[in-house]
Amino acid sequence: MVKTKKITPMADWIEIKSTEADWVKLGMDEALKMHNHLHIVRAFEEMVLEMDGQGLIHGPAHSSIGQEGGAIGSISPLLVGDQVTGSHRGHHQFLAKGLNYLDLGYEDPLTTELNDNIMQLLQKSLAEILGLAQGYCKGRGGSMHLRWGEAGALGTNAIVGGGVPFATGAAWSKKREGTHDTVFSYVGEGGVHIGSVPEAMNLAALWDLPICFFIENNGFAVATAVEEQTRETRVSARGLAFGIPSFRVDGMDPVAVRVATERALEIMRSGKGPTIIEAILYRYFHHGGGIPASAFGYRSKADEATWRERDPLRVMLEGLKAQKWIDEDGDAKIAARAKAAMEVVADALTQKAGNQRTIIESLWPETAMRDFGLRGDLSELQGLRFEEEETHSGDLVEMKYVDAVAEVMDCRMAEDDRIFSMGEDIHRLKGGTNGATKGLVEKYPDRIIPTPIAEAGFSGLAGGVASMGKFRPVVELMYPDFGLVAADQLFNQIGKARHMFGGDTAMPIVFRTKIAIGTGYGSQHSMDPAGLFSQWPGWRIVAPSTPFDYVGLMNSALQCEDPVLVIEHASLYTTKGQGPAEDYNYFIPLGKAKVVRMGSRMTILTYSAMVEESRKAVEALGLDAEIIDLRSLDRAGIDWDTIGESIRKTNNVVVVEQSPLTVSYGAMLTDEIQRRFFDYLDQPVKRVHGGESSPSVSKVLERAAFVMSPEIETELRQMMVDVGQGALVVS
């Protein structure tokens, strides 16, 4: 007969309810402050719905009315250094953190008016939701992207669950700094099912990070009931899989939420890692706007009425009355004060004609600011020592490309303890799968950080670390194809963060990855990421082709305040070239191409391993061709001065890339060239590229899919025919 044994989870899973003793412990002053904040948030949200009803909010308005108890209850005990992130429905969390930050000393809400700082918080928040220039993100974020870093509100997020890995990164940064600060990441029960959230939970538990995953379980993801999303509807159960202590609480009772939060804070501040709080609450309206959900048929009016009886404002008022700390008249006075404040705020942003409001025209952002802050201005690179191989002042030696990768990281980590490296297997195998981190784990054991196979989780975590500004992550994506697993974090989060949150939030992070074409790893390990990354805003891209250039460009990448993708090439790792004998402290400017072969009758534009392959083809054919190593590939980094000077001389252009026709970098570059230099071209820009498909595993089919010098020769021969055989040959 089979024997069985019940397995006990390693972490507790507890339901918490408040008692009168909790009210006594809370005290009158703190209870009244919480009640006041609830009224302020409610009045704010009611004004948002009023303006949305008048068509003044461009885009969605995700009301938090009904859910305020979870935000106020959890944020009220936080300290100034604690931080929060939220999801698309995040007005209440943002305001609660702002109020908590500003309302440090107790002011009796029954006898005082809201102070100027709180009025400014309300006005700037509403301005942001309306898309106005004075908003916290200059009107770019709107309702779903609210950030006030000074107050510890690190950003709400329109991608469901998308901001959770960033919050985990903020917690990583807090722990590494040695503080006792914590991070609260708010997500709906629907967001718990997206892959980045459990990845973030696993990393937080693995590394004992001080983060609370606060789940607002309102029962519906838009109109899909929680029972239609998951078998285990008590979603705090997710914590048990990762050994995370988890709490379930009535989210309509702000005091109960606060009690659960205090329990969670005790765990996190004592260094015991993350927690989960699941607050059961209810949003009164549909996913967006001010129409009840019952109007759309997925909730009943009776259900809505039942939940209205448990309104967090009512629950707080009954508790305050039971303690004889306030009466109905006092409650009405606090509510009226909050509503009056919102009228003042609304009047500062709109003008009224009868009952209809319109936006004051002068408050809109200037359209000239459209692209401001998409990336930094590189002023952080000013005054550095820029060098090129031909004029380098130090000694050069022949070295392997991969050794330059490891050596420059060693030098930078030795002098800057903010820099750390993160990725899969980078601590083993004598420097990862290719030796790029060789010798580093022995010297910096706590800064060479191996990760689980969780690209979305650790990419987003590193982005969160970078956004905090205290550390500089260098993340290795073992293969660029794996970046597609982390696409939301790379492109929606890291790449867009600076611009989306107003243009002032630096994102100093470096991602390293390699082109592995020709290694037999097939379709899902052979991507050239240049074409993909160049299509997304915010990224800088460099592709060094020599050891010398790798050192200088990596130094600049590590100095840059923008996200930088450093593209390596598997075929270059074991090749040798000139590199520094001792001097690893020079820089190569971002956005500076290099003429590697002079010529007057043809311009060849290429990068990475194709620089040398192009040289081979040109020499074999005896062409009078100028070869330019682009080095910087992002739109802001293309060196149009060097390219333009060459095109005006040669009048013929060839763009060479090794990878397939699809997701092609050359397509973007060719389009730009023909628009910029059409009058100087004797013929359309020629392109050399691989086939349409990704490389296969079969050696023969793989070789047919990509470009090397023979394919370059073939295309150049055709070009010679097109313009006349002798026209392009060296005379």
Residue, then its C-alpha position, 0 to 999 in steps of 0.5 A: m500500500v502506498k504511504t502518503k505524507k502531507i507536505t507543509p509549505m515552508a512559509d505561513w499563509i494567514e488571514i488577518k482581521s482587525t479587532e478593537a485592540d487594533w483601533v486602540k493601538l492605532g490611536m485617534d491621531e493616526a486613525l483620523k489622519m487615515h480617514n482624512h486621506l481616504h476622503i481626499v483620495r475619494a474626492f480626487e477620484e470623484m473629480v477625475l470621473e467628473m472630468d472624464g464624463q465631460g470628455l476632458i481626459h484623453g485616454p482611460a480613467h481607471s477609477s480606484i473608488g472602492q479600493e482606497g482602503g487597501a492603499i491607505g491602510s498599507i501606505s499609512p505606516l510606511l516611512v519616508g524611505d519606503q517606496v511604492t509602485g503601482s499598476h494602471r489603476g493606481h491613483h489611490q496608491f500614488l496619492a496615498k504615498g504623496l500624502n504620507y510623504l507630505d503629511l508628516g506632522y499631525e494636523d487636525p482635519l477638523t480644524t485646519e485647511l489642507n496645506d499648500n503642499i497637499m494642494q500642489l500634490l492634488q493639482k499636479s496629479l490632476a494635471e498629469i491625468l489631464g495631460l498638462a505640462q505642470g503634471y508630475c510627468k509633464g503630461r506624458g504619463g496621464s492616468m496610468h503613468l504617475r511618478w514622483g520619485e522624491a516622495g517614493a512613488l516610483g511609477t504606476n504602469a499601464i502593462v498589467g504586472g509590468g512594473v513588478p520586476f522594477a519594484t523588485g529591483a528597487a528592493w534589491s537596491k535598498k538591500r544592497e545599500g544596507t537600509h531597512d527601507t521596503v518597497f510595496s508593489y501593487v498589482g491586481e489579481g489579474g496581474v498575478h497570472i502574467g509571467s513577470v510577476p511570479e518571476a519577480m516573486n521568485l527572485a525576491a524570495l531567492w535573494d531575501l529582498p524587502i518587497c511586499f507584493f500587494i495584490e488588490n483582488n477586486g474579483f475581476a480583470v476588466a470583466t473576467a471573473v477571478e474564477e475564470q482566471t484561476r482554479e485557486t482564487r485565493v491568489s495569495a496562495r502564489g506565495l507558498a510556491f516561493g516560500i513567501p509569508s502571505f497574508r489575506v485581509d479584508g481590503m475594505d477595512p483600512v485598519a485590518v490592512r494596516v495590521a497586515t502591513e505592520r506584520a509584513l513590515e516586521i518581516m521585511r525590515s528584519g531581513k527575512g525577505p519578501t511578503i505578500i498581502e492579498a486585500i479583498l476589495y471591490r471597484y465600484f465602477h467598470h474598468g474605466g470611467g464612472i459607469p457601474a459594472s452592472a451596466f455591462g452585465y458582468r456584475s449585478k446591482a445587488d452585488e454592488a449594493t452589498w459591497r457599497e455597505r462595506d465602503p472603506l469610508r463607512v468602515m473607518l467612520e464606524g470605527l472612529k465613532a465607536q472610539k468616540w473620536i469623531d461623529e457624523d458632523g465631523d465626518a461631513k466636515i472632513a468630506a466637505r473640506a476635501k471636495a472644496a479642495m478639489e474644486v479649487v484644484a479643478d478651477a486652477l486647470t479648467q475654466k467653466a461655462g455653466n456646468q461644463r469645464t474646458i482645459i485652459e489652453s495655456l496649460w497644454p505642453e509645448t509640442a516642441m517638447r514632444d521628444f524631450g527626454l527620449r534619451g539623455d544629452l550625453s553630457e555625462l561623457q563630456g571631458l572624458r579622454f577619447e582615443e582611437e586605435e591609430t592615435h592611442s597614446g599607450d602601448l597596444v598588444e595583440m589580444k583575444y576579443v573575449d579577453a578585452v570583454a573580461e578585462v575592461m569589466d575587471c578594471r571598471m568593477a575594481e574602481d567603481d563598486r556600483i557596477f555589478s553583473m547579472g545573468e545566467d551562468i556568469h559565475r561558472l564555466k570559467g567566465g560564463t558560456n564564452g569566458a566574458t566574465k572570466g576571473l571576475v567572480e573570484k575578485y567580486p563574488d558579491r557583484i557577479i550575480p547568477t540568475p535563474i532562467a527568468e529573463a523578464g524577471f531579472s531584466g526588469l529587476a536590473g531596470g528597477v535597480a538602474s532607475m534608483g540611481k545607486f548602482r549600475p547593472v550590466v546584464e548578460l542576455m546569453y542569446p539575444d533571442f532570449g530578449l524576446v522573452a523579456a520584451d516588455q521589460l526591455f522595450n515598454q519599461i526600460g526603453k520608455a521609462r525616461h521619456m514616459f515619466g517626464g524626461d528626467t529619470a536616468m536609466p544607467i544600464v548596460f545589456r550585453t549579448k552576442i550574435a551567435i550566427g554560424t554556431g549551429y544553435g538554430s533559429q532561436h539562438s541566432m538573432d542579430p538584435a540590432g534591427l529589433f532594438s533600433q526600432w524601439p525608443g530610448w536605447r543606445i546600441v554599440a557593436p564593437s568589431t575589435p578589442f580596442d573598440y570594445v574597451g572604449l565603447m564599453n567604458s562609454a556605455l558604463q558612463c552613459e545615463d541611458p540604457v545601452l545594448v552592447i552587441e558582441h559576436a560569437s565569431l569574434y570572441t576567439t579572434k585576435g586584434q590590437g588592444p590596450a597593454e595596460d591602459y583600459n581607461y580611454f573612451i570612444p564616443l557614442g555616435k562616432a563611426k570609424v573609417v577602416r578603409m579609405g576609398s573613393r568610388m563606393t561606400i560600404l556601411t557595416y558593423s561587428a564581424m562584417v567589418e572584416e568580412s567586407r574588407k576581405a571581399v573588397e581586397a579580393l575584388g580590388l575595389d576602390a571602396e571605403i569601408i565604414d564601421l558604424r560602431s553606434l547603431d541606434r538612431a541617435g548614434i548614427d554618425w551622419d557626418t562621417i557617412g555623408e562625407s563618404i557618400r558625397k565622395t563616392n556616390n555609391v552605397v552598400v549596406v552589409e549585414q550578416s543576418p536575415l532580411t527580416v527584423s533587419y537593421g539595414a532596412m532602417l539604415t537604407d531608408e534613412i540614407q536614401r531620404r538624406f542623400f538621394d541627390y548624391l546617389d548614382q543608384p539606389v542603395k544596395r543591400v547585402h543580407g541573409g535569407e528571409s528565414s532564421p538560420s537552421v541547425s543543419k550546417v548546410l542550411e545554416r550557411a545558406a541563411f547568412v552572409m560572409s565574404p563570398e556573399i558580399e563578393t557576389e553582391l559587389r560583383q553585381m554592383m560592378v556590372d551595374v555601374g560598369q566593370g572598371a568604375l569601381v576597381v582600383s586604378 
